[in-house]
Amino acid sequence: MAGLKDDISPQLVGRLAGALSAVSTSFDSAAFQRQAVSGLDGMELKARVSWIADALAATLPSSPDDAARVIHDAVAHDDRTGNAVLQGWTTMPLTEYIAAEMLDRPDLALPLLGSLTSRYTAEFAVRPFLEAHHDVTMDQLRAWATSPDEHVRRLVSEGTRPRLPWAGRLYRFIEDPSDTLALLDALFDDDSLYVRRSVANHLNDVSKDHPELAVDTARRWARTSTHGDYVVRHGLRTLVKRGDPDALAVLGFDHDAPVTLTNLTCTPSTIGIGDSTTISFTLQASSPTRAAVDYLVHYQGTRRVKSGKVFKLAVRDLPAGEPVEFSRRHTFGHVSIRTIHPGPHLIEIQPNGRILGATTVDVERSPRR
């Protein structure tokens, strides 16, 4: 998050201070900026947001009603003047402040979060209200689902995701996602791809704990969608990578299709860290078959424990009796989420969720030049 954290900067603090002081003569802009900027350099992204939110708590009115009025007026002033100051990352300390300081006042907080999410997102800030005031917040979410603003409609899906990245899990919805699926029923065919993308990610979250329910939901949506299969395809992606036969069937792939694998090679078969190998193989079906072809790389880990990662290769129609060749260049280099360790790496070929064959690439410590 090194690049992102730099967006939470003294300049952002100055913009936020200006937006609030423009509508409140009692807001101590100088004190807020001194506290908010002090020590910011040594912090990571989330800590910076929380630090600035704490500075807001120290300088905004102690009365929730008065503080809410200042924030409301700042948003309205931003709209009237067209300044667009309260946009993007500048809103994040405000939404975190609202979640922390107005948790006992959902009547004040939720409308503010709705107005601020139009400028970036309140997906993290709405979650404490789901925990503390479930019924009230769900009522608000149901109302937001029909908002003309795509950002607000997206909040309904994104803010209730059971496993939202960078956020605490919503264990109520992990255990029983029926409440959120009812919300998604109103959004899965939304005109906005921005909203549909969130719905797909939400369904993918559900699939990790309730695969059968996710498949049933996707099957139901697929029958009535007017926007193609994006939500269903993207929402079932984890199950497809796992080779789930029912998820594959919803997308038109036969897990048990008569497909054979031949000529599997990796060239070269010995490489160094940072080098690439070309994975080549042939598939042949005895009857016409639509194939979703993936491959798995089992990376060497510490203590020589291997972990598997699925990579999408192609979706191809296989004619009956005709061999079809596939090829993919794969690099074994360090990336931010993975360190490559030397040793044998197993590569498996998985058409329509079935492992049909495997080979090995030996990765050495130094690149082979």
Contacts in CASP RR format, 6 or more apart in sequence:
PFRMAT RR
TARGET T0000
AUTHOR 0000-0000-0000
METHOD contacts of the structure
MODEL  1
MAGLKDDISPQLVGRLAGALSAVSTSFDSAAFQRQAVSGLDGMELKARVS
WIADALAATLPSSPDDAARVIHDAVAHDDRTGNAVLQGWTTMPLTEYIAA
EMLDRPDLALPLLGSLTSRYTAEFAVRPFLEAHHDVTMDQLRAWATSPDE
HVRRLVSEGTRPRLPWAGRLYRFIEDPSDTLALLDALFDDDSLYVRRSVA
NHLNDVSKDHPELAVDTARRWARTSTHGDYVVRHGLRTLVKRGDPDALAV
LGFDHDAPVTLTNLTCTPSTIGIGDSTTISFTLQASSPTRAAVDYLVHYQ
GTRRVKSGKVFKLAVRDLPAGEPVEFSRRHTFGHVSIRTIHPGPHLIEIQ
PNGRILGATTVDVERSPRR
1 44 0 8 1.000
1 45 0 8 1.000
4 45 0 8 1.000
5 43 0 8 1.000
5 44 0 8 1.000
5 45 0 8 1.000
5 48 0 8 1.000
7 89 0 8 1.000
8 40 0 8 1.000
8 45 0 8 1.000
8 48 0 8 1.000
8 49 0 8 1.000
8 52 0 8 1.000
8 89 0 8 1.000
8 92 0 8 1.000
8 93 0 8 1.000
9 40 0 8 1.000
10 33 0 8 1.000
10 37 0 8 1.000
10 40 0 8 1.000
12 52 0 8 1.000
12 89 0 8 1.000
12 90 0 8 1.000
13 32 0 8 1.000
13 33 0 8 1.000
13 36 0 8 1.000
13 37 0 8 1.000
13 40 0 8 1.000
13 52 0 8 1.000
13 55 0 8 1.000
14 33 0 8 1.000
15 85 0 8 1.000
15 90 0 8 1.000
16 52 0 8 1.000
16 85 0 8 1.000
16 86 0 8 1.000
16 90 0 8 1.000
16 93 0 8 1.000
16 94 0 8 1.000
17 27 0 8 1.000
17 29 0 8 1.000
17 32 0 8 1.000
17 33 0 8 1.000
17 36 0 8 1.000
18 29 0 8 1.000
18 85 0 8 1.000
19 74 0 8 1.000
19 77 0 8 1.000
19 78 0 8 1.000
19 83 0 8 1.000
19 85 0 8 1.000
19 86 0 8 1.000
19 90 0 8 1.000
20 27 0 8 1.000
20 29 0 8 1.000
20 32 0 8 1.000
20 60 0 8 1.000
20 70 0 8 1.000
20 71 0 8 1.000
20 74 0 8 1.000
21 27 0 8 1.000
21 29 0 8 1.000
22 74 0 8 1.000
22 77 0 8 1.000
23 70 0 8 1.000
23 73 0 8 1.000
23 74 0 8 1.000
23 76 0 8 1.000
23 77 0 8 1.000
24 70 0 8 1.000
24 73 0 8 1.000
24 74 0 8 1.000
26 61 0 8 1.000
27 59 0 8 1.000
27 60 0 8 1.000
27 70 0 8 1.000
28 59 0 8 1.000
31 58 0 8 1.000
31 59 0 8 1.000
32 55 0 8 1.000
32 56 0 8 1.000
32 58 0 8 1.000
32 59 0 8 1.000
35 54 0 8 1.000
35 55 0 8 1.000
35 58 0 8 1.000
35 59 0 8 1.000
36 51 0 8 1.000
36 52 0 8 1.000
36 55 0 8 1.000
36 56 0 8 1.000
36 93 0 8 1.000
39 51 0 8 1.000
40 48 0 8 1.000
40 51 0 8 1.000
40 52 0 8 1.000
43 51 0 8 1.000
46 166 0 8 1.000
49 92 0 8 1.000
49 93 0 8 1.000
49 96 0 8 1.000
50 96 0 8 1.000
52 93 0 8 1.000
53 93 0 8 1.000
53 94 0 8 1.000
53 96 0 8 1.000
53 97 0 8 1.000
53 100 0 8 1.000
55 93 0 8 1.000
56 93 0 8 1.000
56 94 0 8 1.000
56 97 0 8 1.000
56 101 0 8 1.000
57 97 0 8 1.000
57 100 0 8 1.000
57 101 0 8 1.000
60 66 0 8 1.000
60 67 0 8 1.000
60 70 0 8 1.000
60 71 0 8 1.000
60 97 0 8 1.000
60 101 0 8 1.000
61 67 0 8 1.000
61 70 0 8 1.000
64 101 0 8 1.000
64 102 0 8 1.000
64 104 0 8 1.000
64 105 0 8 1.000
64 108 0 8 1.000
65 108 0 8 1.000
67 101 0 8 1.000
67 102 0 8 1.000
68 102 0 8 1.000
68 105 0 8 1.000
68 108 0 8 1.000
68 109 0 8 1.000
68 112 0 8 1.000
71 94 0 8 1.000
71 98 0 8 1.000
71 112 0 8 1.000
72 112 0 8 1.000
72 115 0 8 1.000
74 86 0 8 1.000
75 86 0 8 1.000
75 112 0 8 1.000
75 115 0 8 1.000
75 116 0 8 1.000
75 119 0 8 1.000
77 83 0 8 1.000
78 84 0 8 1.000
78 85 0 8 1.000
78 86 0 8 1.000
86 94 0 8 1.000
86 116 0 8 1.000
86 119 0 8 1.000
87 119 0 8 1.000
87 120 0 8 1.000
88 119 0 8 1.000
88 120 0 8 1.000
89 120 0 8 1.000
90 120 0 8 1.000
91 116 0 8 1.000
91 119 0 8 1.000
91 120 0 8 1.000
91 122 0 8 1.000
92 120 0 8 1.000
94 116 0 8 1.000
95 113 0 8 1.000
95 116 0 8 1.000
95 117 0 8 1.000
95 121 0 8 1.000
95 122 0 8 1.000
95 124 0 8 1.000
95 125 0 8 1.000
96 124 0 8 1.000
96 125 0 8 1.000
98 109 0 8 1.000
98 112 0 8 1.000
98 113 0 8 1.000
98 116 0 8 1.000
98 125 0 8 1.000
99 109 0 8 1.000
99 124 0 8 1.000
99 125 0 8 1.000
99 126 0 8 1.000
99 127 0 8 1.000
99 128 0 8 1.000
99 129 0 8 1.000
102 108 0 8 1.000
102 109 0 8 1.000
102 112 0 8 1.000
103 109 0 8 1.000
103 128 0 8 1.000
103 129 0 8 1.000
103 132 0 8 1.000
104 132 0 8 1.000
106 129 0 8 1.000
106 132 0 8 1.000
106 133 0 8 1.000
106 136 0 8 1.000
106 137 0 8 1.000
106 140 0 8 1.000
109 129 0 8 1.000
110 126 0 8 1.000
110 129 0 8 1.000
110 136 0 8 1.000
110 137 0 8 1.000
110 140 0 8 1.000
113 122 0 8 1.000
113 125 0 8 1.000
113 126 0 8 1.000
113 129 0 8 1.000
113 155 0 8 1.000
114 122 0 8 1.000
114 144 0 8 1.000
114 152 0 8 1.000
114 155 0 8 1.000
116 122 0 8 1.000
117 123 0 8 1.000
117 151 0 8 1.000
117 152 0 8 1.000
117 154 0 8 1.000
117 155 0 8 1.000
118 149 0 8 1.000
118 151 0 8 1.000
118 152 0 8 1.000
119 151 0 8 1.000
121 151 0 8 1.000
121 154 0 8 1.000
121 155 0 8 1.000
121 158 0 8 1.000
122 155 0 8 1.000
122 159 0 8 1.000
123 155 0 8 1.000
123 158 0 8 1.000
123 159 0 8 1.000
123 161 0 8 1.000
123 164 0 8 1.000
123 167 0 8 1.000
124 159 0 8 1.000
124 164 0 8 1.000
124 166 0 8 1.000
124 167 0 8 1.000
126 137 0 8 1.000
126 141 0 8 1.000
126 155 0 8 1.000
126 159 0 8 1.000
126 160 0 8 1.000
127 159 0 8 1.000
127 164 0 8 1.000
127 167 0 8 1.000
127 168 0 8 1.000
127 170 0 8 1.000
129 136 0 8 1.000
129 137 0 8 1.000
130 137 0 8 1.000
130 138 0 8 1.000
130 159 0 8 1.000
130 160 0 8 1.000
130 170 0 8 1.000
130 172 0 8 1.000
131 170 0 8 1.000
131 172 0 8 1.000
134 172 0 8 1.000
138 179 0 8 1.000
141 155 0 8 1.000
141 156 0 8 1.000
141 160 0 8 1.000
141 183 0 8 1.000
142 183 0 8 1.000
144 152 0 8 1.000
144 153 0 8 1.000
144 155 0 8 1.000
144 156 0 8 1.000
145 153 0 8 1.000
145 156 0 8 1.000
145 183 0 8 1.000
145 186 0 8 1.000
145 187 0 8 1.000
146 153 0 8 1.000
146 186 0 8 1.000
147 153 0 8 1.000
150 190 0 8 1.000
150 192 0 8 1.000
150 194 0 8 1.000
150 195 0 8 1.000
151 194 0 8 1.000
153 187 0 8 1.000
153 190 0 8 1.000
153 192 0 8 1.000
153 195 0 8 1.000
154 192 0 8 1.000
154 194 0 8 1.000
154 195 0 8 1.000
154 198 0 8 1.000
156 183 0 8 1.000
156 186 0 8 1.000
156 187 0 8 1.000
157 180 0 8 1.000
157 183 0 8 1.000
157 184 0 8 1.000
157 187 0 8 1.000
157 195 0 8 1.000
157 198 0 8 1.000
157 199 0 8 1.000
157 202 0 8 1.000
158 164 0 8 1.000
158 198 0 8 1.000
158 201 0 8 1.000
158 202 0 8 1.000
160 170 0 8 1.000
160 173 0 8 1.000
160 179 0 8 1.000
160 180 0 8 1.000
160 183 0 8 1.000
160 202 0 8 1.000
161 167 0 8 1.000
161 170 0 8 1.000
161 180 0 8 1.000
161 198 0 8 1.000
161 201 0 8 1.000
161 202 0 8 1.000
161 205 0 8 1.000
162 169 0 8 1.000
162 170 0 8 1.000
162 171 0 8 1.000
162 173 0 8 1.000
162 174 0 8 1.000
162 177 0 8 1.000
162 180 0 8 1.000
162 202 0 8 1.000
162 205 0 8 1.000
162 206 0 8 1.000
162 209 0 8 1.000
163 169 0 8 1.000
163 174 0 8 1.000
163 205 0 8 1.000
163 208 0 8 1.000
164 170 0 8 1.000
164 205 0 8 1.000
173 179 0 8 1.000
173 180 0 8 1.000
174 209 0 8 1.000
175 209 0 8 1.000
177 206 0 8 1.000
177 209 0 8 1.000
177 210 0 8 1.000
177 213 0 8 1.000
180 202 0 8 1.000
180 206 0 8 1.000
181 206 0 8 1.000
181 213 0 8 1.000
181 217 0 8 1.000
184 199 0 8 1.000
184 202 0 8 1.000
184 203 0 8 1.000
184 217 0 8 1.000
187 195 0 8 1.000
187 196 0 8 1.000
187 198 0 8 1.000
187 199 0 8 1.000
188 196 0 8 1.000
188 199 0 8 1.000
188 203 0 8 1.000
188 221 0 8 1.000
188 225 0 8 1.000
188 231 0 8 1.000
189 196 0 8 1.000
189 221 0 8 1.000
189 224 0 8 1.000
189 225 0 8 1.000
189 226 0 8 1.000
189 227 0 8 1.000
189 231 0 8 1.000
190 196 0 8 1.000
190 199 0 8 1.000
190 227 0 8 1.000
191 227 0 8 1.000
193 230 0 8 1.000
196 227 0 8 1.000
196 230 0 8 1.000
196 231 0 8 1.000
197 230 0 8 1.000
197 234 0 8 1.000
199 231 0 8 1.000
200 230 0 8 1.000
200 231 0 8 1.000
200 232 0 8 1.000
200 233 0 8 1.000
200 234 0 8 1.000
200 235 0 8 1.000
201 234 0 8 1.000
201 235 0 8 1.000
203 214 0 8 1.000
203 217 0 8 1.000
203 218 0 8 1.000
203 231 0 8 1.000
203 235 0 8 1.000
203 236 0 8 1.000
204 214 0 8 1.000
204 234 0 8 1.000
204 235 0 8 1.000
204 236 0 8 1.000
204 237 0 8 1.000
204 238 0 8 1.000
206 213 0 8 1.000
206 214 0 8 1.000
206 217 0 8 1.000
207 214 0 8 1.000
207 215 0 8 1.000
207 235 0 8 1.000
207 236 0 8 1.000
207 238 0 8 1.000
207 239 0 8 1.000
207 247 0 8 1.000
208 238 0 8 1.000
211 239 0 8 1.000
211 244 0 8 1.000
211 246 0 8 1.000
211 247 0 8 1.000
212 246 0 8 1.000
214 235 0 8 1.000
214 236 0 8 1.000
214 239 0 8 1.000
214 247 0 8 1.000
215 236 0 8 1.000
215 239 0 8 1.000
215 244 0 8 1.000
215 246 0 8 1.000
215 247 0 8 1.000
215 250 0 8 1.000
218 231 0 8 1.000
218 232 0 8 1.000
218 235 0 8 1.000
218 236 0 8 1.000
218 247 0 8 1.000
218 250 0 8 1.000
219 250 0 8 1.000
221 231 0 8 1.000
221 232 0 8 1.000
222 229 0 8 1.000
222 232 0 8 1.000
222 250 0 8 1.000
225 231 0 8 1.000
225 232 0 8 1.000
229 251 0 8 1.000
232 250 0 8 1.000
232 251 0 8 1.000
233 251 0 8 1.000
236 244 0 8 1.000
236 247 0 8 1.000
236 250 0 8 1.000
236 251 0 8 1.000
239 246 0 8 1.000
239 247 0 8 1.000
240 247 0 8 1.000
240 248 0 8 1.000
240 251 0 8 1.000
240 292 0 8 1.000
240 294 0 8 1.000
240 353 0 8 1.000
241 294 0 8 1.000
241 310 0 8 1.000
242 353 0 8 1.000
243 255 0 8 1.000
243 350 0 8 1.000
243 352 0 8 1.000
243 353 0 8 1.000
243 354 0 8 1.000
244 353 0 8 1.000
245 255 0 8 1.000
245 256 0 8 1.000
245 353 0 8 1.000
248 254 0 8 1.000
248 255 0 8 1.000
248 292 0 8 1.000
248 352 0 8 1.000
248 353 0 8 1.000
249 255 0 8 1.000
251 292 0 8 1.000
252 290 0 8 1.000
253 290 0 8 1.000
253 291 0 8 1.000
253 292 0 8 1.000
253 352 0 8 1.000
253 353 0 8 1.000
254 289 0 8 1.000
254 290 0 8 1.000
254 352 0 8 1.000
255 352 0 8 1.000
255 353 0 8 1.000
255 354 0 8 1.000
256 354 0 8 1.000
257 285 0 8 1.000
257 287 0 8 1.000
257 289 0 8 1.000
257 291 0 8 1.000
257 351 0 8 1.000
257 352 0 8 1.000
258 285 0 8 1.000
258 286 0 8 1.000
258 287 0 8 1.000
258 289 0 8 1.000
259 283 0 8 1.000
259 284 0 8 1.000
259 285 0 8 1.000
259 289 0 8 1.000
259 291 0 8 1.000
259 318 0 8 1.000
259 351 0 8 1.000
259 352 0 8 1.000
259 354 0 8 1.000
259 356 0 8 1.000
260 283 0 8 1.000
260 284 0 8 1.000
260 285 0 8 1.000
260 356 0 8 1.000
261 281 0 8 1.000
261 282 0 8 1.000
261 283 0 8 1.000
261 349 0 8 1.000
261 351 0 8 1.000
261 356 0 8 1.000
261 357 0 8 1.000
262 281 0 8 1.000
262 282 0 8 1.000
262 284 0 8 1.000
262 323 0 8 1.000
263 280 0 8 1.000
263 281 0 8 1.000
263 282 0 8 1.000
263 325 0 8 1.000
264 279 0 8 1.000
264 280 0 8 1.000
264 281 0 8 1.000
264 349 0 8 1.000
264 357 0 8 1.000
264 358 0 8 1.000
264 359 0 8 1.000
265 279 0 8 1.000
265 280 0 8 1.000
265 281 0 8 1.000
265 359 0 8 1.000
266 277 0 8 1.000
266 278 0 8 1.000
266 279 0 8 1.000
266 280 0 8 1.000
266 347 0 8 1.000
266 359 0 8 1.000
266 360 0 8 1.000
266 361 0 8 1.000
267 277 0 8 1.000
267 278 0 8 1.000
267 280 0 8 1.000
268 277 0 8 1.000
268 368 0 8 1.000
269 277 0 8 1.000
269 359 0 8 1.000
269 360 0 8 1.000
269 361 0 8 1.000
269 362 0 8 1.000
270 361 0 8 1.000
270 362 0 8 1.000
270 364 0 8 1.000
270 368 0 8 1.000
271 277 0 8 1.000
271 332 0 8 1.000
271 361 0 8 1.000
271 362 0 8 1.000
271 363 0 8 1.000
271 364 0 8 1.000
271 367 0 8 1.000
271 368 0 8 1.000
272 332 0 8 1.000
272 342 0 8 1.000
272 363 0 8 1.000
272 364 0 8 1.000
272 365 0 8 1.000
272 366 0 8 1.000
272 367 0 8 1.000
272 368 0 8 1.000
273 332 0 8 1.000
273 333 0 8 1.000
273 334 0 8 1.000
273 340 0 8 1.000
273 342 0 8 1.000
273 363 0 8 1.000
273 364 0 8 1.000
273 365 0 8 1.000
273 366 0 8 1.000
273 367 0 8 1.000
274 331 0 8 1.000
274 332 0 8 1.000
274 333 0 8 1.000
274 334 0 8 1.000
274 340 0 8 1.000
274 367 0 8 1.000
275 331 0 8 1.000
275 332 0 8 1.000
275 333 0 8 1.000
275 367 0 8 1.000
275 368 0 8 1.000
276 329 0 8 1.000
276 330 0 8 1.000
276 331 0 8 1.000
276 332 0 8 1.000
277 329 0 8 1.000
277 330 0 8 1.000
277 332 0 8 1.000
277 361 0 8 1.000
278 327 0 8 1.000
278 328 0 8 1.000
278 329 0 8 1.000
278 330 0 8 1.000
279 295 0 8 1.000
279 327 0 8 1.000
279 328 0 8 1.000
279 329 0 8 1.000
279 330 0 8 1.000
279 347 0 8 1.000
280 325 0 8 1.000
280 326 0 8 1.000
280 327 0 8 1.000
281 325 0 8 1.000
281 326 0 8 1.000
281 349 0 8 1.000
282 323 0 8 1.000
282 324 0 8 1.000
282 325 0 8 1.000
282 326 0 8 1.000
283 291 0 8 1.000
283 293 0 8 1.000
283 316 0 8 1.000
283 318 0 8 1.000
283 323 0 8 1.000
283 324 0 8 1.000
283 326 0 8 1.000
283 351 0 8 1.000
284 318 0 8 1.000
284 321 0 8 1.000
284 322 0 8 1.000
284 323 0 8 1.000
284 324 0 8 1.000
285 291 0 8 1.000
285 318 0 8 1.000
285 319 0 8 1.000
285 320 0 8 1.000
285 321 0 8 1.000
286 320 0 8 1.000
286 321 0 8 1.000
287 320 0 8 1.000
288 317 0 8 1.000
288 318 0 8 1.000
288 319 0 8 1.000
288 320 0 8 1.000
289 317 0 8 1.000
289 318 0 8 1.000
289 352 0 8 1.000
290 315 0 8 1.000
290 316 0 8 1.000
290 317 0 8 1.000
290 318 0 8 1.000
291 315 0 8 1.000
291 316 0 8 1.000
291 317 0 8 1.000
291 318 0 8 1.000
291 351 0 8 1.000
291 352 0 8 1.000
292 315 0 8 1.000
292 351 0 8 1.000
292 352 0 8 1.000
292 353 0 8 1.000
293 313 0 8 1.000
293 314 0 8 1.000
293 315 0 8 1.000
293 316 0 8 1.000
293 326 0 8 1.000
293 349 0 8 1.000
293 350 0 8 1.000
293 351 0 8 1.000
294 310 0 8 1.000
294 311 0 8 1.000
294 312 0 8 1.000
294 313 0 8 1.000
294 350 0 8 1.000
294 351 0 8 1.000
294 353 0 8 1.000
295 310 0 8 1.000
295 311 0 8 1.000
295 313 0 8 1.000
295 328 0 8 1.000
295 330 0 8 1.000
295 347 0 8 1.000
295 348 0 8 1.000
295 349 0 8 1.000
295 350 0 8 1.000
296 308 0 8 1.000
296 309 0 8 1.000
296 310 0 8 1.000
296 311 0 8 1.000
296 346 0 8 1.000
296 347 0 8 1.000
296 348 0 8 1.000
296 350 0 8 1.000
296 355 0 8 1.000
297 308 0 8 1.000
297 309 0 8 1.000
297 311 0 8 1.000
297 330 0 8 1.000
297 345 0 8 1.000
297 346 0 8 1.000
297 347 0 8 1.000
298 306 0 8 1.000
298 307 0 8 1.000
298 308 0 8 1.000
298 309 0 8 1.000
298 345 0 8 1.000
298 346 0 8 1.000
298 347 0 8 1.000
298 348 0 8 1.000
299 306 0 8 1.000
299 307 0 8 1.000
299 308 0 8 1.000
299 309 0 8 1.000
299 338 0 8 1.000
299 340 0 8 1.000
299 341 0 8 1.000
299 345 0 8 1.000
300 306 0 8 1.000
300 340 0 8 1.000
300 341 0 8 1.000
300 342 0 8 1.000
300 343 0 8 1.000
300 344 0 8 1.000
300 345 0 8 1.000
300 363 0 8 1.000
301 307 0 8 1.000
301 339 0 8 1.000
301 341 0 8 1.000
302 341 0 8 1.000
304 341 0 8 1.000
304 343 0 8 1.000
306 345 0 8 1.000
306 346 0 8 1.000
309 338 0 8 1.000
310 350 0 8 1.000
311 328 0 8 1.000
311 330 0 8 1.000
313 326 0 8 1.000
313 328 0 8 1.000
314 326 0 8 1.000
316 324 0 8 1.000
316 326 0 8 1.000
318 324 0 8 1.000
330 347 0 8 1.000
332 340 0 8 1.000
332 345 0 8 1.000
332 361 0 8 1.000
332 363 0 8 1.000
333 340 0 8 1.000
334 340 0 8 1.000
340 363 0 8 1.000
341 363 0 8 1.000
342 363 0 8 1.000
342 364 0 8 1.000
342 365 0 8 1.000
343 362 0 8 1.000
343 363 0 8 1.000
343 364 0 8 1.000
344 360 0 8 1.000
344 361 0 8 1.000
344 362 0 8 1.000
344 363 0 8 1.000
345 360 0 8 1.000
345 361 0 8 1.000
345 362 0 8 1.000
345 363 0 8 1.000
346 358 0 8 1.000
346 359 0 8 1.000
346 360 0 8 1.000
347 358 0 8 1.000
347 359 0 8 1.000
347 360 0 8 1.000
347 361 0 8 1.000
348 355 0 8 1.000
348 357 0 8 1.000
348 358 0 8 1.000
349 355 0 8 1.000
349 356 0 8 1.000
349 357 0 8 1.000
349 358 0 8 1.000
350 356 0 8 1.000
END
